[in-house]
Amino acid sequence: MSTPDSTLPTEPTSGQTTGQDPTFADLGLPAPLQAAVDDLGFTTPSPIQARAIPELLAGRDITGVAQTGTGKTAAFGIPLLAALDPRASVAGGHVQALVLAPTRELALQVAEAVESFATHLPGVRVTSVYGGSPYQPQQRALRDGVHVVVGTPGRVMDHLERGTLSLDGVKFLVLDEADEMLRMGFAEDVETIFGQAPAKRQVALFSATMPPAIRAVAETHLTDPVAIAVSRQSSTVSTVEQTYAVVPFRHKIGSLVRVLATSDADATIVFTRTRKDAEEVGAALVERGTAAATISGDVAQKEREKIVERLKSGALDVLVATDVAARGLDVDRIGLVVNFDIPREPEAYVHRIGRTGRAGRTGRALSFVTPHERGKLKHIERTIRTTLAEVEIPSPRDVSEHRARRLLDAVGTRIEAGRLDLYTRMLQERAGSASDAADAEGTSAPVEGGDDALQVAAALLALAVGDDGPQQRAAQEEHERERAEAKGGRTRETHRAERTERDGDRTGRHPRSDRDRDDRGRGIRRPAAGTRYRISVGHTHGAQPRGIVGALTHEGGLSGSDIGKIDIFGNFSLVDITRPLDDADMNRIGRAHVAGKALRISVDKGAPERRAPRTERPRTDRRPARTA
């Protein structure tokens, strides 16, 4: 499976030349789409884009042999949007364009990419439908009206059978990763979906290879298609040290925090597969005291520009991003790239690590690989012709040592600055009391209850780096258990946890979205309730507890200890905040965003018959869900 990274590349890919390359302005894009491309900061199309976009804009069907990393998502996404009629009614599930993708991850990312190209097409709506997720939000979106549906064949079939999706008005149909779809057994579903679409429609078929089965689909369902094939980019940056670490899924957040805590890189980018993952990882970092920002398809262009400027200026050191959101990101300060989720295709890997090692600098790339993903790592290594070195995740002891050494390195400078007499006197008094006690006992060593100067200095250093003793030992022991699990392979419990995190549980709810859960599945202990506030984001907007906490702490200026219980409803959420808020706090928090929507905070006045949060409601759909 692959992800639509590098959709609008700025660097030449394999088979792309420089000097006489066409620009996007040469492709004849409609003004709103050209404006969107300009907003993203891209000028030169990739080979697949330069060849496919003009043909699709002219109304031709195409077959494209291209992998991820060649820019194929924009190659069909931009012409797809050009074919839409925003004024035509799409209510009741009558969509105008359908993109079929083999997996939920790819469907989510393609939908995000298409949305980013539609920013100057007011009223155009895009949604994704896929298995392992509740039907009701998807049904509501289709009922209210969307122009573009990106979905897996199984879930698209389910909506067709339920009557919540109609293909009568489809003008543009895309098969992305067609060979993967057929390999996964979706051939019959694809045939049925094509059969329900109008005979007069435009089709773009993309596949990594063109075996006889794919050729048969093209001959049956495409009209005089233009065949396009491009080579793939398979080289990596020579100035980047490439490493990996085996990390079980539920230990990823803790591992990431320790990697960042021991990194000497000026700035770091953390890559995730989906925008939901990016928001949750970013919020989790903020909860743990790391100053991080997140960019994804939900971040408005102006806000994205502000975040990138902060990254360039040094005001921000950690950025969490999706592949699509990081397109065109060129920041010399980036010294470390962390693949929180290992990309599924080598081209995505090449694109990600290319964010570091720029402008003559060296960089480092670290990929988190769960025990069951070793095969994907080997595939990347074979393609890029490079063997990644395995490294250990820093332990809590390593973090303390790193922080302590940085403090000790600064001691000389602080001594030169002077004005230490107050602290010297206090240490002398402390050491003097210990010495007097030792003399009284007739010993040369400090007695129980006494401290010598070295002990005091060591204790101060431990406190300064956050090592309070017993808790640090427990954290170190936990790290040793994590290492043993990573080295020893998966236990049955590990396998079940990773499979559930990957695919969602049987209720269709992703475990990361469970309310008040941390990355290891334990309940977060929240402080006692203070004042209950209402914020104007809920399930329908994609709000999650971690996203809300991240917005309140990162943008709203609160600390994690200020935030109590969070209840998420359909169109709003309720949050207990333990400290009083003044007008400045309310204004600042009200301007914070979750899932692209302002919080608009106010004191909750209660309601006589408030419905329970949706996360607590039992599933009402008794029909077995078909998953992709």
C-alpha positions in Angstrom: 0.0 0.0 0.0 1.2 3.5 -0.6 0.6 7.1 0.4 0.2 10.1 -1.8 3.4 11.9 -0.8 5.2 14.5 -2.7 2.1 15.3 -4.6 3.5 18.5 -6.0 7.3 18.1 -5.9 9.6 21.0 -6.1 12.7 18.9 -6.8 13.2 17.0 -10.1 12.3 13.3 -9.9 13.7 10.5 -11.9 13.0 11.2 -15.6 12.5 14.9 -15.0 14.8 17.4 -16.6 15.5 21.0 -15.7 15.9 24.1 -17.8 13.0 23.7 -20.2 10.5 22.1 -17.9 6.9 23.3 -18.1 5.4 25.1 -15.2 1.9 24.7 -13.8 1.1 28.0 -15.4 1.8 26.3 -18.8 -0.8 23.5 -18.2 -3.9 25.7 -18.6 -5.4 25.2 -15.2 -8.6 27.0 -14.3 -7.9 30.1 -12.3 -9.1 28.7 -8.9 -6.9 25.6 -9.2 -3.9 27.7 -10.4 -4.5 29.9 -7.3 -4.4 26.8 -5.0 -1.2 25.6 -6.6 0.3 29.0 -6.2 -0.8 29.1 -2.5 1.1 25.8 -2.0 4.2 27.4 -3.4 4.8 25.0 -6.3 5.8 25.9 -9.9 7.2 22.8 -11.7 5.0 19.8 -12.2 6.4 16.3 -12.0 6.5 14.2 -15.2 3.2 12.4 -14.5 1.5 15.7 -13.8 2.9 17.4 -16.9 1.7 14.6 -19.1 -1.6 13.5 -17.4 -3.1 16.9 -16.5 -3.5 18.3 -20.0 -5.0 15.0 -21.3 -7.5 14.9 -18.4 -8.4 18.6 -18.8 -9.1 17.8 -22.4 -11.6 15.1 -21.4 -9.5 12.0 -22.3 -9.3 8.8 -20.3 -5.8 7.8 -19.2 -3.9 4.8 -17.8 -1.0 5.8 -15.7 1.8 3.5 -14.6 3.3 5.4 -11.6 4.2 4.8 -8.0 3.7 7.1 -5.1 6.2 9.9 -5.0 5.7 10.7 -8.7 2.9 13.1 -7.9 0.0 11.1 -9.3 -2.6 12.4 -6.7 -2.3 15.9 -8.1 -2.2 14.4 -11.6 -5.8 13.2 -11.2 -7.0 15.4 -8.3 -6.6 18.8 -10.1 -8.4 17.7 -13.4 -11.1 16.0 -11.2 -11.9 19.3 -9.5 -11.9 21.1 -12.9 -14.7 18.7 -14.1 -17.1 19.5 -11.2 -20.1 21.8 -11.4 -20.2 23.4 -7.9 -23.7 24.8 -8.6 -25.3 21.4 -9.3 -27.1 19.8 -6.4 -25.2 16.9 -4.7 -27.6 16.4 -1.8 -28.8 12.9 -1.0 -25.5 11.2 -2.0 -25.6 12.2 -5.7 -21.8 12.8 -6.0 -20.0 14.1 -9.1 -16.6 12.3 -8.7 -15.5 9.1 -7.1 -11.9 8.0 -6.3 -11.4 4.3 -5.4 -8.4 3.5 -3.1 -7.5 0.1 -1.8 -7.0 1.1 1.9 -8.5 3.4 4.5 -5.1 5.2 5.0 -4.7 5.9 1.3 -8.4 7.1 1.1 -7.9 9.5 3.9 -4.7 11.0 2.4 -6.1 11.3 -1.1 -9.1 13.1 0.3 -6.9 15.4 2.2 -4.8 16.2 -0.9 -7.9 16.9 -3.0 -9.3 19.2 -0.3 -6.0 21.1 -0.4 -6.4 21.7 -4.2 -10.0 22.9 -3.7 -9.3 25.8 -1.3 -10.4 28.3 -4.0 -13.5 26.4 -5.0 -16.1 27.6 -2.4 -18.8 25.1 -1.7 -16.9 22.1 -3.1 -17.0 19.3 -0.5 -14.8 16.2 -0.2 -15.3 13.2 2.1 -13.8 9.8 2.6 -15.6 6.5 3.3 -13.9 3.4 4.4 -14.4 0.2 6.5 -13.6 0.0 10.2 -15.4 3.4 10.8 -19.0 4.1 11.9 -21.5 4.5 9.1 -23.5 7.4 10.7 -21.0 10.3 10.1 -20.4 9.1 6.6 -24.2 8.8 5.9 -24.7 12.3 7.3 -22.0 13.8 5.1 -23.5 12.1 2.0 -27.0 13.1 2.8 -26.0 16.8 3.3 -24.1 16.7 0.0 -20.5 16.2 -1.2 -19.0 16.6 -4.6 -16.1 14.1 -4.3 -16.1 10.8 -2.5 -12.8 9.0 -1.9 -13.4 5.5 -0.6 -12.4 1.9 -0.4 -14.4 -0.5 -2.7 -16.0 -2.4 0.2 -17.5 0.6 2.0 -18.5 2.3 -1.3 -20.4 -0.9 -2.1 -22.1 -0.8 1.3 -23.3 2.8 0.8 -24.6 1.9 -2.7 -26.5 -1.0 -1.3 -28.0 1.1 1.5 -29.0 3.8 -1.0 -26.9 6.5 0.8 -24.6 6.9 -2.2 -25.7 7.4 -5.9 -23.4 7.4 -8.9 -26.0 8.6 -11.3 -24.3 12.0 -11.6 -20.6 10.9 -11.6 -18.5 12.7 -14.2 -15.1 11.6 -13.1 -14.0 8.2 -11.8 -10.5 7.3 -10.6 -9.0 3.9 -9.8 -5.9 4.5 -7.6 -3.5 1.6 -7.0 -5.6 -0.6 -9.3 -3.2 -3.6 -9.0 -3.4 -3.4 -5.2 -7.2 -3.4 -5.3 -7.3 -6.4 -7.5 -4.7 -8.2 -5.4 -6.9 -7.6 -2.3 -9.9 -9.2 -3.9 -11.9 -6.1 -4.9 -12.3 -7.0 -8.6 -16.0 -7.9 -8.3 -16.7 -4.7 -6.3 -14.9 -2.6 -8.9 -16.9 -4.1 -11.7 -20.1 -3.4 -9.9 -19.2 0.2 -9.1 -18.3 0.8 -12.7 -21.6 -0.7 -13.8 -23.5 1.8 -11.6 -21.7 4.8 -13.0 -23.0 6.5 -16.1 -21.7 5.2 -19.4 -20.5 8.7 -20.3 -17.9 9.5 -17.7 -14.2 10.2 -17.6 -11.8 7.6 -16.1 -8.3 7.8 -14.8 -6.7 4.5 -13.9 -3.4 4.4 -12.0 -1.4 1.3 -11.2 2.2 0.5 -10.1 2.3 -2.2 -12.8 0.2 -3.1 -15.8 -0.5 -6.9 -15.6 -3.1 -8.6 -17.9 -5.9 -8.2 -15.3 -5.4 -4.4 -15.1 -5.2 -4.2 -18.9 -8.5 -6.1 -19.1 -10.2 -3.5 -16.8 -8.8 -0.7 -18.9 -10.1 -2.3 -22.1 -13.5 -2.9 -20.6 -14.2 0.4 -18.8 -12.0 3.1 -20.5 -12.6 4.8 -23.8 -9.5 5.1 -26.1 -7.2 5.8 -23.1 -3.9 7.7 -23.3 -1.2 5.5 -21.8 1.3 7.3 -19.6 4.2 5.7 -17.7 6.9 7.4 -15.6 9.9 6.1 -13.8 10.2 6.3 -10.0 12.6 8.1 -7.8 14.7 5.6 -5.8 17.7 7.5 -4.5 18.2 8.9 -1.0 20.0 11.9 0.2 23.7 11.2 0.8 24.0 13.8 3.5 21.4 12.1 5.7 22.3 9.4 8.3 19.5 6.9 8.1 18.6 4.8 11.1 15.7 2.8 12.5 14.5 1.5 15.8 12.1 -1.3 16.6 9.3 0.2 18.7 6.0 -1.6 19.6 3.0 0.6 18.6 1.9 1.5 22.1 5.4 2.7 23.1 5.8 5.1 20.2 4.8 8.3 22.0 7.1 7.7 24.9 9.9 6.7 22.6 9.4 9.9 20.5 9.5 12.1 23.6 12.8 10.6 24.6 14.3 10.9 21.1 13.4 14.6 21.0 14.7 15.1 24.5 18.2 13.8 23.6 18.4 15.3 20.1 20.8 18.1 19.4 19.1 18.9 16.1 18.1 22.5 15.6 14.6 21.5 14.5 12.7 18.2 13.9 9.9 17.1 11.6 7.8 14.1 12.8 5.9 12.4 10.0 2.6 10.5 10.4 0.4 8.8 7.8 -2.9 10.7 8.4 -3.9 14.1 9.6 -5.8 12.5 12.5 -2.5 10.8 13.6 -0.6 14.1 13.2 -3.1 16.0 15.5 -3.0 13.3 18.1 0.8 12.9 18.1 1.2 16.7 18.3 -1.3 17.0 21.2 0.4 14.1 23.0 3.8 15.9 22.7 2.3 19.1 24.0 0.7 17.2 27.0 4.2 15.9 27.8 5.8 19.3 27.8 7.3 19.4 24.2 6.7 22.6 22.3 5.3 21.2 19.1 3.0 22.4 16.3 1.0 20.4 13.8 0.2 21.0 10.1 -2.3 18.9 8.1 -5.1 19.5 5.7 -7.2 21.0 8.5 -4.7 23.9 9.0 -5.6 27.0 7.1 -3.0 28.4 4.7 -2.3 31.5 6.7 -1.9 29.5 9.9 0.4 27.1 8.0 2.5 30.0 6.9 2.8 31.3 10.5 3.9 27.8 11.7 6.5 27.5 9.0 7.8 31.0 9.7 8.2 30.1 13.4 10.1 26.9 12.4 12.4 28.9 10.2 13.0 31.6 12.8 13.8 29.2 15.6 10.7 30.0 17.6 9.5 26.4 17.0 11.7 23.3 17.0 9.3 20.4 16.5 6.7 20.1 13.7 4.3 17.1 13.3 3.1 16.8 9.7 1.5 14.5 7.1 3.2 13.8 3.8 0.7 16.1 2.0 1.0 19.0 4.4 4.8 18.9 4.2 4.9 19.4 0.5 7.3 22.1 -0.5 8.5 22.5 3.1 12.1 23.8 2.8 13.7 24.8 6.1 17.5 24.6 6.5 17.2 24.2 10.3 15.7 20.7 10.1 18.4 18.4 11.4 16.2 15.3 12.3 13.3 13.6 10.6 11.4 11.0 12.6 9.1 8.7 10.7 6.6 8.0 13.5 4.8 5.8 11.1 7.0 4.1 8.6 5.9 5.0 5.0 4.5 2.2 3.0 6.4 3.1 -0.2 10.1 3.9 -0.8 9.2 7.1 -2.6 7.4 8.4 0.4 10.5 7.6 2.5 12.7 9.4 0.0 10.5 12.5 0.1 10.4 12.6 3.9 14.1 12.3 4.6 14.7 14.9 1.9 13.4 17.5 4.4 16.8 17.3 6.2 20.4 17.4 5.1 19.8 20.5 3.0 22.0 23.5 2.1 25.3 21.5 2.6 24.3 20.4 6.1 24.1 16.9 7.4 20.9 15.4 8.8 19.6 12.4 10.5 16.5 10.3 9.8 15.0 7.8 12.3 12.2 5.5 11.4 10.0 3.8 14.1 9.4 0.2 12.9 6.9 -2.0 14.8 7.9 -5.7 15.0 5.4 -6.7 12.3 6.7 -4.0 9.9 10.2 -5.4 9.3 9.2 -6.6 5.8 8.3 -3.0 4.8 11.6 -1.8 6.0 13.4 -4.4 3.9 11.4 -3.3 0.9 12.5 0.3 1.4 16.1 -0.7 1.8 16.1 -2.8 -1.4 14.6 0.0 -3.4 16.8 2.8 -2.1 19.9 0.5 -2.2 20.8 1.5 1.3 20.9 -0.4 4.6 19.5 1.5 7.6 21.4 1.1 10.8 19.4 -0.1 13.8 19.7 2.1 16.9 18.3 1.9 20.4 15.7 4.3 21.7 17.2 6.5 24.5 16.2 5.4 28.0 15.0 7.7 30.8 18.5 7.5 32.2 19.9 8.6 28.8 17.5 11.6 28.8 18.7 12.6 32.3 22.3 12.2 31.4 21.9 14.3 28.2 20.2 17.1 30.1 22.7 17.0 32.9 25.7 17.3 30.5 24.1 20.3 28.8 23.7 21.9 32.1 27.3 21.1 33.1 28.5 22.5 29.8 26.9 25.8 30.7 28.6 26.0 34.1 31.7 27.7 32.9 29.7 30.5 31.2 27.6 31.0 34.3 30.7 31.2 36.6 32.1 33.9 34.3 28.9 35.9 34.5 29.4 36.2 38.3 26.8 37.0 41.0 27.0 33.6 42.6 27.7 34.7 46.2 24.2 34.1 47.4 24.2 30.5 46.2 27.8 29.9 47.3 26.9 31.0 50.9 23.8 28.8 50.9 25.8 25.7 49.8 28.5 26.5 52.4 25.9 26.7 55.1 24.5 23.4 54.0 27.9 21.7 53.8 28.9 23.3 57.1 26.0 21.9 59.0 26.8 18.4 57.6 30.5 18.8 58.6 29.6 19.9 62.2 27.3 16.9 62.5 30.1 14.6 61.4 32.6 16.1 63.8 30.2 15.7 66.7 29.9 12.0 65.8 33.7 11.7 65.5 33.5 10.6 61.8 35.0 12.0 58.7 31.9 11.2 56.5 28.5 12.9 56.6 26.2 11.2 59.1 22.6 10.3 58.5 20.7 13.5 57.8 23.8 15.4 56.7 24.9 16.4 53.2 28.3 17.2 51.8 28.9 19.7 49.0 29.1 17.0 46.3 25.9 15.3 47.4 24.1 18.7 47.4 25.4 19.5 43.9 24.4 16.0 42.6 20.9 16.4 44.1 20.5 19.8 42.6 21.6 18.5 39.2 19.1 15.6 39.4 16.3 18.0 40.3 17.2 20.3 37.5 16.8 17.5 34.9 13.6 16.1 36.4 15.1 13.1 38.1 13.3 12.7 41.4 14.7 9.3 42.2 12.1 6.4 42.6 9.9 7.6 39.7 13.0 7.7 37.4 14.0 4.1 38.4 10.5 2.9 37.6 10.6 4.7 34.2 14.0 3.1 33.5 12.6 -0.4 34.4 9.6 0.2 32.1 12.0 1.1 29.3 14.0 -2.1 29.8 10.7 -4.1 29.5 9.9 -2.2 26.3 13.4 -3.1 24.8 12.9 -6.7 25.7 9.5 -6.8 24.0 10.9 -5.1 20.9 13.8 -7.5 20.7 11.8 -10.6 21.6 9.1 -10.1 19.0 5.4 -9.8 19.5 3.4 -11.4 22.3 -0.2 -12.3 21.7 -1.2 -9.1 23.6 1.2 -7.0 21.5 -0.2 -8.5 18.3 -3.8 -7.8 19.3 -3.0 -4.2 20.4 -1.1 -3.4 17.2 -3.8 -4.9 15.0 -6.5 -3.0 16.8 -4.6 0.3 16.6 -4.0 -0.4 12.9 -7.5 -1.4 11.8 -9.9 -0.1 14.5 -12.0 -2.2 16.8 -15.2 -4.1 15.8 -17.4 -1.1 16.8 -15.6 0.9 14.1 -14.1 3.2 16.7 -10.3 3.8 16.5 -8.7 3.2 19.9 -6.7 6.4 19.8 -10.0 8.3 19.9 -11.1 6.8 23.2 -11.8 9.5 25.6 -9.3 10.1 28.4 -6.8 7.5 27.2 -3.0 7.8 26.9 -0.8 6.1 24.4 -0.6 2.9 26.5 -4.3 2.5 26.9 -4.4 3.5 30.6 -6.9 6.0 31.8 -5.6 9.6 32.4 -6.2 10.8 35.9 -7.8 14.2 35.6 -7.9 16.8 38.4 -11.1 17.6 40.2 -13.6 19.6 38.2 -13.5 23.4 38.3 -15.8 25.5 36.0 -17.4 23.7 33.1 -16.9 25.4 29.7 -18.5 24.8 26.4 -16.4 24.9 23.2 -17.9 24.8 19.7 -16.2 21.7 18.3 -17.5 18.1 18.5 -17.5 14.7 16.8 -18.9 16.1 13.6 -15.8 18.3 13.3 -13.4 15.4 14.0 -12.6 16.7 17.6 -10.6 14.3 19.8 -9.6 14.7 23.5 -5.9 15.1 22.7 -6.6 17.7 20.0 -8.7 19.7 22.5 -6.0 19.4 25.2 -3.3 20.4 22.6 -5.3 23.5 21.5 -6.0 24.6 25.1 -2.3 24.2 26.2 -0.5 25.2 23.0 -2.6 28.0 21.7 -4.8 28.8 24.8 -1.9 29.1 27.3 -3.3 26.6 29.8 -1.2 23.9 31.5 -2.2 20.2 31.4 -3.0 20.4 35.1 -5.6 23.1 34.5 -7.7 20.8 32.3 -10.2 18.3 33.8 -12.9 16.1 32.3 -13.7 16.4 28.6 -17.0 15.3 27.2 -17.4 15.4 23.4 -20.8 15.7 21.9 -22.0 16.0 18.3 -21.5 19.7 17.6 -19.8 20.9 20.9 -17.7 19.6 23.8 -17.7 20.3 27.5 -14.4 20.9 29.3 -13.7 21.3 33.1 -11.0 23.9 33.7 -9.8 24.1 37.2 -8.4 27.6 37.3 -10.5 30.8 36.8 -10.3 32.4 33.4 -10.2 36.1 32.8 -11.3 38.0 29.7 -7.8 37.7 28.1 -7.8 33.9 28.7 -11.2 33.6 27.2 -10.3 35.6 24.1 -7.0 33.7 23.6 -8.7 30.3 24.0 -11.6 31.3 21.8 -9.2 31.9 18.9 -7.5 28.5 19.3 -8.5 25.9 16.7 -9.3 22.2 16.7 -9.8 20.4 13.3 -9.7 23.9 11.7 -12.6 25.3 13.8 -12.3 28.0 16.4 -13.2 26.9 19.9 -15.4 29.9 20.8 -15.4 29.1 24.5 -18.1 30.1 26.9 -19.3 29.1 30.4 -21.6 26.1 30.1 -25.2 26.9 31.3 -26.4 23.3 31.2 -29.3 21.8 29.4 -32.3 19.8 30.7 -32.0 16.9 28.2 -28.5 16.8 27.0 -27.7 13.7 25.0 -24.8 11.6 26.1 -21.4 12.0 24.3 -21.4 9.9 21.2 -18.3 8.0 22.2 -20.5 6.5 25.1 -23.5 5.5 22.9 -23.8 1.9 21.9 -23.7 1.0 18.2 -27.2 0.9 16.7 -26.1 -0.5 13.3 -26.7 -4.2 13.6 -25.8 -5.0 10.0 -22.3 -6.6 9.7 -19.9 -4.0 8.5 -17.9 -4.7 5.3 -14.4 -3.6 5.8 -11.9 -2.6 3.2 
